[in-house]
Amino acid sequence: MSQVNLELELDAPVEGVFEAMADHARYDRFRPIGTSELIKEGATDRNGVGAVRRLKAWPLRFDEEITAYEWPSRLDYLIIDVNGPIEHDGGSIRFEPTASGTHVRWTSTFRITTPIVGGLLGAAFAFVLKRSFTKMLEDSARIAKAPAELAAEPA
């Protein structure tokens, strides 16, 4: 089993950072993501619990279901389909307001199911994911701080 644990301080308001990270159809604004779409809306909120997003980050395609949605403090997800040998136990992004912006804690637990080398591949993939998550959060802060007309445009 492999895990990504990331904590980051962002110079942007918690509401804006959360909104950027919860806007599943527009994840293509984030540097690591090639394309994104909301393929199923959530039960009580478009981006809330039950929503399913499809993300493509070469060479992988992930379908992720939102399993917890507490505006503006928590967003959990589970990869329900992926075109690679990955089993996902879940991910959670926690957002806390600070005096200067937002503190974010992002965890994701998974395993690479490739026999013999899965553990090594898992460690390498965790490293890549941590870098990608960091870029996504940095981009969410940029989006949160941008004027409304700029935040609406893909990067």
Secondary structure in CASP SS format (residue, H / E / C, confidence):
PFRMAT SS
TARGET T0000
AUTHOR 0000-0000-0000
METHOD secondary structure of the structure
MODEL  1
M C 1.00
S E 1.00
Q E 1.00
V E 1.00
N E 1.00
L E 1.00
E E 1.00
L E 1.00
E E 1.00
L E 1.00
D C 1.00
A C 1.00
P C 1.00
V H 1.00
E H 1.00
G H 1.00
V H 1.00
F H 1.00
E H 1.00
A H 1.00
M H 1.00
A H 1.00
D C 1.00
H H 1.00
A H 1.00
R H 1.00
Y H 1.00
D H 1.00
R H 1.00
F C 1.00
R C 1.00
P C 1.00
I C 1.00
G C 1.00
T E 1.00
S E 1.00
E E 1.00
L E 1.00
I E 1.00
K E 1.00
E C 1.00
G C 1.00
A C 1.00
T C 1.00
D C 1.00
R C 1.00
N C 1.00
G C 1.00
V C 1.00
G C 1.00
A C 1.00
V E 1.00
R E 1.00
R E 1.00
L E 1.00
K E 1.00
A E 1.00
W C 1.00
P C 1.00
L E 1.00
R E 1.00
F E 1.00
D E 1.00
E E 1.00
E E 1.00
I E 1.00
T E 1.00
A E 1.00
Y E 1.00
E E 1.00
W C 1.00
P C 1.00
S C 1.00
R E 1.00
L E 1.00
D E 1.00
Y E 1.00
L E 1.00
I E 1.00
I E 1.00
D E 1.00
V E 1.00
N C 1.00
G C 1.00
P C 1.00
I E 1.00
E E 1.00
H E 1.00
D E 1.00
G E 1.00
G E 1.00
S E 1.00
I E 1.00
R E 1.00
F E 1.00
E E 1.00
P E 1.00
T E 1.00
A C 1.00
S C 1.00
G E 1.00
T E 1.00
H E 1.00
V E 1.00
R E 1.00
W E 1.00
T E 1.00
S E 1.00
T E 1.00
F E 1.00
R E 1.00
I E 1.00
T C 1.00
T C 1.00
P C 1.00
I C 1.00
V C 1.00
G H 1.00
G H 1.00
L H 1.00
L H 1.00
G H 1.00
A H 1.00
A H 1.00
F H 1.00
A H 1.00
F H 1.00
V H 1.00
L H 1.00
K H 1.00
R H 1.00
S H 1.00
F H 1.00
T H 1.00
K H 1.00
M H 1.00
L H 1.00
E H 1.00
D H 1.00
S H 1.00
A H 1.00
R H 1.00
I H 1.00
A H 1.00
K H 1.00
A C 1.00
P C 1.00
A H 1.00
E H 1.00
L H 1.00
A H 1.00
A C 1.00
E C 1.00
P C 1.00
A C 1.00
END
